Amino acid sequence: VYYSFTDASLADLDARQWVGFDNYFSVLTLPSGRVLYDGLLVDPVWWRAVWNTVRFAIISVACETVLGMVVALALNADFPGRGIVRAAILVPWAIPTIVSAKMWQWMLNDQFGIINVVLLNLGLIDSKIAWTASADTAMVAVLIVDIWKSTPFMALLILAALQMLPREILEVAKLDGASPWQIFWRVTLPLIRPAVMVAVIFRALDALRIFDLIYVLTPNNVQTKSMSIFARENLFEFDKFAYGSAASTLLFLIIGLLTIAYIRIGRLTFEGGR
């Protein structure tokens, strides 16, 4: 935070000077009378990175919550080999993110990736697609990989909530003639709602910090650049340490404000009430 209010450079951090809010917003008046605006708050690349990140977080968390709910409900049922299936479903989540990204990078390769081979053989596409290199499909590819990896995490948290439900309540609902859908919508979901919201918050915080998947899978262009990647580029690659520090500070504030807003909208208390 401190460095975001200076002109610090990695070349010589000790030579930094205090510049106030210039990294966030500054106004420069030229001798001709023309006014120029500079700083992070008027940087179109930064705001595109914000949009990319928020869009990614909304879509990925929504899909992972729905799929996680379905998986958790399936794993909560009694069937032979349930323990083995529960352990196996966690494998994608247990694999380190960098390893997952490299694995999917090979699978999505436009020349010899298995994804293109399967889709071509099924007749779903006419030609090979550069999934991670094309601006039109790169973010879709990142979303698919993230959903594949993080859905087990959501399923695990929701399953834990389902396991804590009193069986007596569900039995009473069945005796009253409620259908499975009515039991889920009117009994199960309201009871596990606090746990689901906590799971969503955890995943949203992680999704808003997305860095590794995008950094490994895509060329990190304007169409896919996230806030974390924007901050890293300025901190270490462009030698704009102060500017990158300002981006990191805004990233922290955005995540904090969105989390507070979500908690208030959901009227969540950590005691499980409303």
N, C-alpha and C positions, 0 to 999 in steps of 0.2 A: 504494500500500500504506500509506504513512504517513497519508494523509488518512482512511483507513478506521478509524483509531484515534483520530480527533478528532471534534469536532462541527462541522466546517467547513461553511460555506455560501457559495455563489457571490456572495452579496450583499457579504460581507466575509471573504475567506479569511484575512486577517491576524488576525482576531479569534478564530480557532479555539482550542479548548481540548482538552487531552488527556483522552479518556474511556475509554481502554483498549479492552476487548472489548465495550463496550456496544452498538455497532452490529451485532455478531454475535450476542450473547446477553446479556441482562440480566434481573435479578430485582427486582421492586418489591413490597414488602410494604405494604399499605394499613393505615391505623389500625384498620380493622375486623378485621385479621388475614388478609384475603384476599391471596393471592400472585398477582401478574401476571407473565407471562413476555413479554419483548419481544426484538426483534432479528431479524436475517436468518434465523437457523437455525430459528426457530419461525414464520416468515412463510409462510402457506399459498400466497400468490401467487408467492413466490419458488420454492417447491418445485414448483408447477405449471409454472412456466417451465422449471425443470430437467428435469422429465418431458417437456415438449413438445420441448425441445432434444435430449435423448438419444434419444427416440423418432424424431424427424425424422432424426437422424444415422444411426441403425441402419438404418432403412428405406431412406433415400436411398443410403447407401454400399453396402448390399447389392445393391440394384437396379442401381446404376451399375457395380458390379464385374462382375456377371453379364452385363449388356448390353455393357459394355466388352470383356469377354472374347470374346463372340460377334462383335462388330464387328471386334476385332483379328484374330481367326482368319480372318474373311472378307477383310480387307484384306491379310493375309499371303499369300493365295493369288495365283497368277499369272493375270491376266486383262487384256484390253485396256483401256486407260484407267485403270489402277490409280492412277497418280499424280494424275489429276484427281479421282478419287473420294476419295482420301486428303485432298486439300486441301479438298474440299467438305465432308467430314464434320466438319472443325474449325470451320466457320462458327458454329454455336451457341455453342461455347466462346469464340470470339474476340469475339463481341458483348459489349459492356459489360453488367454485370448489371442496372444501372438501366434501360438500354434494353430488355433482354429482359423485365424485369418490366413496364414500361409497355406493351410490345407484347402480352404475354399478358393484361394487365389489360383491354385493349380486346377481345381475342379471347374472353375469358371473361365479358365484360359480360352481365348477365342480360337486357338489353333489346335490344341490337343486336349482340352478340358472335357471331362466326361459329361458335363451338363449339356453341352452342345451336341455331343454324340447321341445322347439319349433323346433329346428333343428332335433331332434330325431323323432318327430312326422311327420315332412316333409320328412324324409328319407334322409336328406342331410349329416348326419353323422351316423356312426355305433355304436359309444360308446361316453360316456361323455368326454368332453375335459376340461382339467385344463387350462383355457384361460390365467389366470394371473400368474400361478405358473410355467408353462412350458417356457423354454427359447425360444422355437420356436414360441410361440404365444403371449407372454407377451407384446412385443412392438407393435404387431398388435392390441391387445386389447386397449392399451393406445392411439394409433392413432385413433381408432374408437371413443373412448370417447371424445378425444380432437376435432375431426372433428364435432361430434354431438354438442358439446358445443360452438365451436367458429365460425361455419359457419354463424349463425345469425348475429354475429358482422360484418363479412365481407359483408353480404347481406345488413345490415343497412347502412354502409358507401357507398357502391356502389349505393344503392337505392337513397341516398341523392344526389349523382352526377347525376343520371338519372333524378331526379326531376328538376334539374337546367338546363337541356338541352333546348335550344330554340325549341319550337314545329314547328316553321316555317321551320327550316332546314329539319326536318324529313318529313314534308308535301311536300316540294319541291322535295326531293328524291323520294317520292312515285309518284308524278306527272311525274317525269322523267322515270318512269317504273322500278325502282330498286326493287329487291325482298327483302323480310324481312331479309334474310341472308346478302345480299349486303348492306342494310341499317345499319345493326349491325356492319359488318366488316369494312366498309369504312366510315361510318359517326359516329355512336354511340361510338364504341370502341375508335377511336382516340380522341374524345372529352372528354371522361371520363378517359382516360389513366392516367393523373396526379393524379386523385383521387384514382384510383385503385393502383397505385404505392405507394402512401402514406399509403393506407390500408395494403398493403403487408408489408411495412416497420414496421408498428405498430405490425402486427401479428408476423412477423419474430423476432422482439425484444422480444416479449412475449414468443414465442416458444423456443428460444435459452436459456431462463431462466427456462425452464420446471423443476419443482420440485415436486409439490404437487400430480399430477396425478400418476407419477411414484412411488413416496414414499408411497402412499396409496395402489395402485393397485398391485404392483409387489414386489417380495422379494429383490429388489435392488441388484441383482447380476451383474456380469461384463457385461452380455448381455444387460441389461437395464439401467445401471447406467448413469446418466447425469452429466454434469459438475457441476451443482448446488449441486447435491447429493454428489458427490465426495468432493466438498469443505466443505459441512456441516459435513460429516463424519470425516474429518481430523480436522476441527475446534473444534468440540465438543465431538465426540465419541472416537477418537483415541488419543486425547490429543496432537495433532500436530498443534497447533494454527498457528504457523508461516508458516507451509507447506500449511495449508488450506487457509491462507491469500494469499499466492502465487497463489494458484488455483483460488481464487476469483479475483485477479488482472488480471490473464490471461483471465479469463472469460469475464471481462470487456473489455479488449483489443480486444479479438476475436469478440465480439459483435460490438464494435465500428468500427473495420476494415471492417467487412462484410457489415455493414450499409453504410459506405463510398463507398465501392466498388460497392454496388448495386445502389447507387445514381449516381455514375459516369457512370456505364454501361447503366443505364436507361436515363442518361442525363436529370435528373429531376431538375427543379427549383421550388421553393415553390411559384413562381408567376404563375405556370401552363404552362410554356413554355418548349422548348427543347433546 
